[in-house]
Amino acid sequence: RVVVLGDDMGLGKTFSAIGAIVVREFLAARRGEDLAALSTVVVAPTEAVLSQWRDSLQQSGFGEGEVLVYTGDFSPRALRAPALRGRSPYPRLVLLHKWKLQADQRAVFSHLKADPP
């Protein structure tokens, strides 16, 4: 299930979305679902929006260790960096920039070549 918020700037879309994330987690907990496996992904269009999300999450009480900012760095040092929720291998929330997502998609599928018509 997906929710998309479209509105003028400055009317609280980020905090509304954070509220929806928290409500989703609350409902999952009420149903007895494992919250450790329930992550949310936020794809930001610009670096400024990604920073705004990080700041808004911190203001909303999300701990720094609950939010993973995906950079594509899979070095051993980077993989140890985020202190995720308890012993869970999953973060509560993943933030990434849309250009990083697009670059990784291209890299994954770059070996495929279209057959000529």
C-alpha positions as CSV (number, residue, x, y, z in Angstrom):
1,R,0.0,0.0,0.0
2,V,1.4,3.4,-1.0
3,V,0.6,6.9,-0.1
4,V,1.8,9.9,-2.2
5,L,1.5,13.4,-0.9
6,G,1.5,16.2,-3.4
7,D,1.0,19.8,-2.2
8,D,2.6,23.3,-2.2
9,M,5.9,23.7,-0.4
10,G,5.9,24.4,3.3
11,L,2.6,22.8,4.2
12,G,4.0,19.9,6.1
13,K,4.3,16.9,3.7
14,T,7.5,15.6,5.4
15,F,6.0,15.6,8.8
16,S,2.7,14.1,7.5
17,A,4.7,11.3,5.9
18,I,6.7,10.7,9.1
19,G,3.4,10.5,10.9
20,A,2.1,7.9,8.4
21,I,5.3,5.9,9.0
22,V,4.8,5.9,12.7
23,V,1.1,5.0,12.3
24,R,2.0,2.1,10.0
25,E,4.5,0.8,12.6
26,F,1.9,1.2,15.4
27,L,-0.7,-0.8,13.4
28,A,1.8,-3.5,12.5
29,A,2.8,-3.8,16.2
30,R,-0.9,-4.1,17.1
31,R,-1.3,-7.0,14.6
32,G,1.8,-8.7,16.1
33,E,4.0,-8.2,13.1
34,D,7.8,-8.2,13.6
35,L,8.8,-4.5,13.5
36,A,12.4,-5.4,13.0
37,A,11.6,-6.5,9.5
38,L,9.4,-3.5,8.7
39,S,11.5,-0.8,6.9
40,T,10.5,2.3,5.0
41,V,12.4,3.7,2.0
42,V,12.3,7.4,1.2
43,V,13.8,8.5,-2.2
44,A,14.7,12.1,-2.1
45,P,14.9,14.2,-5.4
46,T,17.8,16.4,-4.2
47,E,20.5,16.4,-1.6
48,A,18.7,19.4,0.1
49,V,15.5,17.3,0.5
50,L,17.5,14.4,1.8
51,S,19.0,16.6,4.4
52,Q,15.6,18.0,5.3
53,W,14.3,14.5,5.8
54,R,17.2,13.6,8.0
55,D,16.6,16.8,10.2
56,S,12.9,16.2,10.3
57,L,13.3,12.6,11.4
58,Q,15.7,13.7,14.2
59,Q,13.2,16.3,15.3
60,S,10.4,13.6,15.3
61,G,12.4,11.4,17.7
62,F,14.0,8.9,15.2
63,G,17.4,7.9,16.6
64,E,20.4,8.3,14.3
65,G,20.9,4.6,14.5
66,E,17.4,3.9,13.2
67,V,18.0,5.8,9.9
68,L,20.3,4.5,7.2
69,V,21.4,7.0,4.6
70,Y,22.2,4.7,1.6
71,T,25.3,5.8,-0.2
72,G,26.2,2.6,-2.1
73,D,29.3,2.2,-0.1
74,F,29.6,-1.6,0.8
75,S,33.1,-1.4,2.3
76,P,33.4,-3.3,5.7
77,R,33.7,0.0,7.5
78,A,30.5,1.4,5.9
79,L,28.6,-1.8,6.7
80,R,29.5,-1.6,10.3
81,A,28.6,2.1,10.6
82,P,24.8,2.2,11.2
83,A,23.7,1.0,14.6
84,L,20.4,-0.5,13.5
85,R,17.4,-1.3,15.6
86,G,18.4,-3.7,18.2
87,R,20.0,-6.8,16.6
88,S,17.9,-6.4,13.5
89,P,19.8,-6.4,10.2
90,Y,17.2,-3.9,8.9
91,P,17.0,-0.2,9.5
92,R,13.8,1.5,10.5
93,L,14.1,3.9,7.7
94,V,16.3,4.2,4.6
95,L,17.0,7.5,2.9
96,L,18.6,7.7,-0.5
97,H,19.0,10.2,-3.3
98,K,17.2,9.4,-6.6
99,W,20.4,9.8,-8.6
100,K,22.1,7.1,-6.5
101,L,19.1,4.8,-7.0
102,Q,19.2,5.4,-10.8
103,A,23.0,4.8,-11.0
104,D,22.7,1.5,-9.1
105,Q,19.8,0.4,-11.3
106,R,21.9,1.1,-14.4
107,A,24.9,-0.8,-12.9
108,V,22.8,-3.8,-12.1
109,F,21.3,-4.1,-15.5
110,S,24.3,-2.9,-17.6
111,H,25.3,-6.4,-18.6
112,L,22.0,-6.9,-20.4
113,K,22.0,-6.1,-24.0
114,A,18.8,-5.7,-26.0
115,D,18.5,-8.1,-29.0
116,P,18.4,-6.1,-32.3
117,P,15.0,-6.1,-33.9
